[in-house]
Every structure is written in C-alpha cells, then in structure tokens.
Amino acid sequence: GKYVGYTEFGVKNAEAWNKDLSDLSVMKAQKETVCKHNIDIDYQGFLSKSVQPSVTIESVTPSGGHHPAMLVCSVY
C-alpha cells in the first residue's frame, strides 16, 4: 500500500510518492486489475520454466589494482 526505498535516493522518492494519495489509489487499482488478473497466465508462461544455471570462474588482472589477479564468478 506504499512505496518503499532501499537506497538514499529511493527513500527520498518513496517519501514524495507516498504523499500523493491519488497516485497510491491508482497504483492499487492497477494492481487489482492488471497484475492479479494476469498472474496465472504469467506463471504458466514464464515463471514455471527453469534452466540449468551456467557458472564461470575466471582469473582477471585488474587495471591499476594492487593485487596481481582476482577471481570473478559469474552465474547466469
């Protein structure tokens, strides 16, 4: 029922947006008519699908760093 910020910038925006009660009402109505109406379709079409994750680990030499190398782990 309200906006929540997780960074300093986000918290400032959330405070400003939460003061506009008409905007909060519009967003709540859209949640009921759009989001809840389509959640079953979205779940069946997208969220129920999964794939095996891809993991890579590589040694990288940072530019201008004090360490000779660092490990970078990427997961997709």
Order of alpha helices (4+ residues) and beta strands (2+ residues): alpha-alpha-alpha-beta-beta
